[in-house]
Amino acid sequence: MQGLLCLGVSHKTAPVAVRERLALPEGRAVSVLVELVADPAIEEAVSISTCNRTELYVVASDPVEAETVVLSALARQAELRPTELLGHLYSLRSTEAVEHLFSVAAGLESMIIGEAEIQGQVKRAYELALVEGVTGPITNRLFRDALAAGKRVRTETGVGRSRVSVSSVAVDLARGVMGELERRRVLVIGAGENGELTAQALRERGVSTVFVANRRYDRAIGLAQRFGGVAVRFDDLPVELMEADIVVSSTGSPHTIVGRDELELVMDTRAGRPLLLIDIAVPRDIDPRVRDLSGVTLYDIDDLQREVARNLSGREAEATRARALVQQDGARFAEWMATLDVVPTIAALRARGDDIVEHVLQENSPHWESLSEADFERIEAMARSIVSRLLHEPTLRMKRAAEDGRFYAQLQALRELFALGDDGESPAAEPRREHRERPPARVTSLDERRRSRKP
């Protein structure tokens, strides 16, 4: 498992101003993943990008070199120097990377502990990498097990029992600032998952009319119909801003949607009526400079994080139980990973023994001219038997150690003592390439995509 690496940032390590520069929407994620697996140091890659985190999981022949490659790729995307990211990035390897991903999928690393949206986000991130042909046997198993771990946590603990999301916290915040919402005119910008959750939370709090704006008008219509709202076209956004009391924005746009200069013109038409803006998108939809405008109150995702911290301490007890389950599932994955490394190493050890027998027999063949063919075969059989018996106990002990998850130090010692892999090839690496497990049948273009990338 020493080749597994996670490099990323989250709401725990970086402010939204940094996270939005590192965000990897689908198109950008594809280019980064393809770039990574094209590097000789990296064999597999998957990216996760949400409003609270951007993480890259890679399987590498050289984790140290791979970390440099991933850091450079992220820095280029953010248009920052790598040194500017070091204070915000975390780097996790082996078991730490596994348990972290399992915790992410379970909602234990989310801003709102136990929130359910992350499960779908992890699944979509994995499926994107799968279709692009940049996964392999380790990341395939890793992400399937992570999704299973997330489901188990939600089934066996109460960590996500009360329905709380970023959107519901945003609506509660609006109520705290503006009072009762029933007669307020609310504009929801964005008809994606967060837009839907926002509309649902608003309806639960008595808001009967929700105006939804989105670049895809058909999706805005569908969302408005579901929650008793009215859809407006994106081009009509300035007019709607003139009438709205509260705006909640949650699009996936890489660019600002509400700019300072435009909003200043809007505020001039409102006769002093205040406007509350809640921006839960990353990258941010609303220019943070609008805070300077008279009558405008703006909250972004970092402001919501502080609000969440005051209201969700009750989930910590269930989160402790959930983390214990995650550790169990992580240990099982480590056991599976152990078999990937120990089996080819044992095979290499046996092959080294056979090579020694061949060499000794060939080296001494001039001294055995008087031996019959039958005698020579008996000597060869005896030599191979001695080697087999000599290696029998180390083989058994390595298998037992792999089952207990404590074999890494012994494995490295075995390679060193018997000079396995001294020719520059790792005996554990080749079988992974030869026995890549096939992706699920529903992704029919995976093999074609992989072949198309080969020179």
Solvent accessible surface area in square Angstrom, and as a share of the most:
residue,aa,sasa,rsa
1,M,3,0.01
2,Q,98,0.44
3,G,14,0.14
4,L,1,0.00
5,L,0,0.00
6,C,0,0.00
7,L,6,0.03
8,G,0,0.00
9,V,1,0.00
10,S,4,0.03
11,H,15,0.07
12,K,120,0.51
13,T,51,0.30
14,A,5,0.04
15,P,65,0.41
16,V,5,0.03
17,A,47,0.36
18,V,22,0.13
19,R,5,0.02
20,E,34,0.15
21,R,104,0.38
22,L,1,0.00
23,A,5,0.04
24,L,6,0.03
25,P,51,0.32
26,E,120,0.54
27,G,59,0.57
28,R,76,0.28
29,A,3,0.02
30,V,34,0.20
31,S,59,0.38
32,V,0,0.00
33,L,0,0.00
34,V,44,0.26
35,E,65,0.29
36,L,0,0.00
37,V,35,0.20
38,A,80,0.62
39,D,39,0.20
40,P,125,0.79
41,A,4,0.03
42,I,5,0.03
43,E,35,0.16
44,E,3,0.01
45,A,0,0.00
46,V,0,0.00
47,S,5,0.03
48,I,1,0.00
49,S,39,0.25
50,T,17,0.10
51,C,22,0.13
52,N,12,0.06
53,R,6,0.02
54,T,3,0.02
55,E,0,0.00
56,L,1,0.01
57,Y,0,0.00
58,V,1,0.00
59,V,1,0.01
60,A,6,0.05
61,S,73,0.47
62,D,57,0.30
63,P,25,0.16
64,V,98,0.56
65,E,86,0.38
66,A,0,0.00
67,E,49,0.22
68,T,83,0.48
69,V,29,0.17
70,V,0,0.00
71,L,27,0.14
72,S,34,0.22
73,A,1,0.00
74,L,2,0.01
75,A,4,0.03
76,R,137,0.50
77,Q,49,0.22
78,A,2,0.02
79,E,143,0.64
80,L,36,0.18
81,R,159,0.58
82,P,54,0.34
83,T,96,0.56
84,E,74,0.33
85,L,1,0.00
86,L,103,0.51
87,G,74,0.71
88,H,48,0.21
89,L,27,0.14
90,Y,37,0.14
91,S,49,0.31
92,L,35,0.17
93,R,92,0.34
94,S,28,0.18
95,T,58,0.34
96,E,113,0.50
97,A,0,0.00
98,V,1,0.00
99,E,52,0.23
100,H,25,0.11
101,L,0,0.00
102,F,0,0.00
103,S,14,0.09
104,V,1,0.00
105,A,0,0.00
106,A,0,0.00
107,G,0,0.00
108,L,3,0.01
109,E,36,0.16
110,S,10,0.07
111,M,14,0.06
112,I,0,0.00
113,I,25,0.13
114,G,3,0.03
115,E,19,0.08
116,A,62,0.48
117,E,30,0.13
118,I,5,0.02
119,Q,42,0.19
120,G,23,0.22
121,Q,43,0.19
122,V,0,0.00
123,K,101,0.43
124,R,128,0.47
125,A,13,0.10
126,Y,9,0.04
127,E,42,0.19
128,L,35,0.18
129,A,0,0.00
130,L,0,0.00
131,V,47,0.27
132,E,20,0.09
133,G,10,0.10
134,V,2,0.01
135,T,0,0.00
136,G,1,0.01
137,P,9,0.06
138,I,2,0.01
139,T,0,0.00
140,N,0,0.00
141,R,74,0.27
142,L,0,0.00
143,F,0,0.00
144,R,91,0.33
145,D,37,0.19
146,A,0,0.00
147,L,31,0.15
148,A,61,0.48
149,A,1,0.01
150,G,0,0.00
151,K,140,0.59
152,R,61,0.22
153,V,1,0.00
154,R,59,0.22
155,T,106,0.62
156,E,83,0.37
157,T,5,0.03
158,G,10,0.10
159,V,0,0.00
160,G,30,0.29
161,R,187,0.68
162,S,64,0.41
163,R,188,0.69
164,V,36,0.21
165,S,12,0.08
166,V,19,0.11
167,S,0,0.00
168,S,15,0.10
169,V,15,0.08
170,A,0,0.00
171,V,0,0.00
172,D,70,0.36
173,L,19,0.09
174,A,1,0.01
175,R,106,0.39
176,G,68,0.65
177,V,65,0.37
178,M,28,0.12
179,G,35,0.33
180,E,105,0.47
181,L,1,0.01
182,E,83,0.37
183,R,238,0.87
184,R,84,0.31
185,R,85,0.31
186,V,0,0.00
187,L,2,0.01
188,V,0,0.00
189,I,0,0.00
190,G,1,0.01
191,A,10,0.08
192,G,26,0.25
193,E,73,0.33
194,N,39,0.20
195,G,0,0.00
196,E,53,0.24
197,L,32,0.16
198,T,0,0.00
199,A,1,0.00
200,Q,50,0.22
201,A,4,0.03
202,L,2,0.01
203,R,124,0.45
204,E,118,0.53
205,R,57,0.21
206,G,37,0.35
207,V,1,0.01
208,S,82,0.53
209,T,56,0.33
210,V,2,0.01
211,F,21,0.09
212,V,1,0.00
213,A,0,0.00
214,N,20,0.11
215,R,147,0.54
216,R,134,0.49
217,Y,60,0.23
218,D,88,0.46
219,R,105,0.38
220,A,0,0.00
221,I,61,0.31
222,G,31,0.30
223,L,10,0.05
224,A,3,0.03
225,Q,138,0.61
226,R,141,0.51
227,F,10,0.04
228,G,53,0.51
229,G,17,0.16
230,V,79,0.45
231,A,19,0.15
232,V,19,0.11
233,R,135,0.49
234,F,47,0.20
235,D,129,0.67
236,D,63,0.32
237,L,10,0.05
238,P,69,0.43
239,V,85,0.49
240,E,19,0.09
241,L,9,0.04
242,M,64,0.29
243,E,85,0.38
244,A,1,0.01
245,D,21,0.11
246,I,1,0.00
247,V,0,0.00
248,V,1,0.00
249,S,0,0.00
250,S,10,0.07
251,T,23,0.13
252,G,65,0.63
253,S,11,0.07
254,P,66,0.42
255,H,134,0.60
256,T,73,0.43
257,I,27,0.14
258,V,4,0.02
259,G,14,0.13
260,R,56,0.20
261,D,95,0.49
262,E,109,0.49
263,L,0,0.00
264,E,72,0.32
265,L,126,0.63
266,V,6,0.04
267,M,22,0.10
268,D,109,0.57
269,T,83,0.48
270,R,5,0.02
271,A,102,0.79
272,G,69,0.66
273,R,87,0.32
274,P,78,0.49
275,L,1,0.01
276,L,1,0.00
277,L,0,0.00
278,I,0,0.00
279,D,1,0.00
280,I,1,0.00
281,A,4,0.03
282,V,20,0.12
283,P,18,0.11
284,R,37,0.14
285,D,0,0.00
286,I,1,0.01
287,D,17,0.09
288,P,51,0.32
289,R,141,0.51
290,V,0,0.00
291,R,102,0.37
292,D,107,0.56
293,L,16,0.08
294,S,104,0.67
295,G,36,0.34
296,V,15,0.09
297,T,56,0.33
298,L,12,0.06
299,Y,55,0.21
300,D,10,0.05
301,I,1,0.00
302,D,23,0.12
303,D,28,0.15
304,L,0,0.00
305,Q,51,0.22
306,R,140,0.51
307,E,39,0.18
308,V,5,0.03
309,A,78,0.60
310,R,166,0.61
311,N,99,0.51
312,L,26,0.13
313,S,88,0.56
314,G,68,0.66
315,R,19,0.07
316,E,79,0.35
317,A,75,0.58
318,E,47,0.21
319,A,0,0.00
320,T,91,0.53
321,R,127,0.46
322,A,0,0.00
323,R,91,0.33
324,A,48,0.37
325,L,22,0.11
326,V,4,0.02
327,Q,105,0.47
328,Q,84,0.37
329,D,17,0.09
330,G,0,0.00
331,A,53,0.41
332,R,129,0.47
333,F,1,0.00
334,A,14,0.11
335,E,77,0.35
336,W,48,0.17
337,M,2,0.01
338,A,1,0.00
339,T,65,0.38
340,L,42,0.21
341,D,11,0.06
342,V,4,0.02
343,V,90,0.52
344,P,12,0.08
345,T,0,0.00
346,I,15,0.08
347,A,58,0.45
348,A,22,0.17
349,L,1,0.01
350,R,75,0.27
351,A,51,0.40
352,R,79,0.29
353,G,5,0.05
354,D,67,0.35
355,D,86,0.44
356,I,90,0.46
357,V,5,0.03
358,E,89,0.40
359,H,115,0.51
360,V,66,0.38
361,L,12,0.06
362,Q,141,0.63
363,E,109,0.49
364,N,43,0.22
365,S,51,0.33
366,P,85,0.53
367,H,140,0.62
368,W,66,0.23
369,E,151,0.68
370,S,114,0.73
371,L,62,0.31
372,S,58,0.38
373,E,137,0.61
374,A,51,0.40
375,D,44,0.23
376,F,66,0.28
377,E,96,0.43
378,R,149,0.54
379,I,47,0.24
380,E,47,0.21
381,A,62,0.48
382,M,118,0.52
383,A,27,0.21
384,R,72,0.26
385,S,45,0.29
386,I,106,0.54
387,V,29,0.17
388,S,48,0.31
389,R,191,0.70
390,L,125,0.62
391,L,7,0.03
392,H,92,0.41
393,E,75,0.33
394,P,39,0.25
395,T,10,0.06
396,L,60,0.30
397,R,143,0.52
398,M,8,0.04
399,K,100,0.42
400,R,120,0.44
401,A,0,0.00
402,A,4,0.03
403,E,124,0.55
404,D,89,0.46
405,G,34,0.32
406,R,134,0.49
407,F,0,0.00
408,Y,54,0.20
409,A,80,0.62
410,Q,72,0.32
411,L,4,0.02
412,Q,77,0.34
413,A,47,0.37
414,L,16,0.08
415,R,41,0.15
416,E,140,0.63
417,L,142,0.71
418,F,68,0.28
419,A,37,0.29
420,L,12,0.06
421,G,28,0.27
422,D,114,0.59
423,D,118,0.61
424,G,71,0.68
425,E,96,0.43
426,S,46,0.30
427,P,27,0.17
428,A,4,0.03
429,A,19,0.14
430,E,68,0.30
431,P,43,0.27
432,R,41,0.15
433,R,112,0.41
434,E,121,0.54
435,H,138,0.62
436,R,76,0.28
437,E,53,0.24
438,R,218,0.80
439,P,20,0.12
440,P,46,0.29
441,A,95,0.74
442,R,152,0.55
443,V,15,0.09
444,T,114,0.66
445,S,41,0.26
446,L,1,0.00
447,D,70,0.36
448,E,90,0.40
449,R,81,0.30
450,R,44,0.16
451,R,144,0.53
452,S,90,0.58
453,R,88,0.32
454,K,141,0.60
455,P,180,1.13
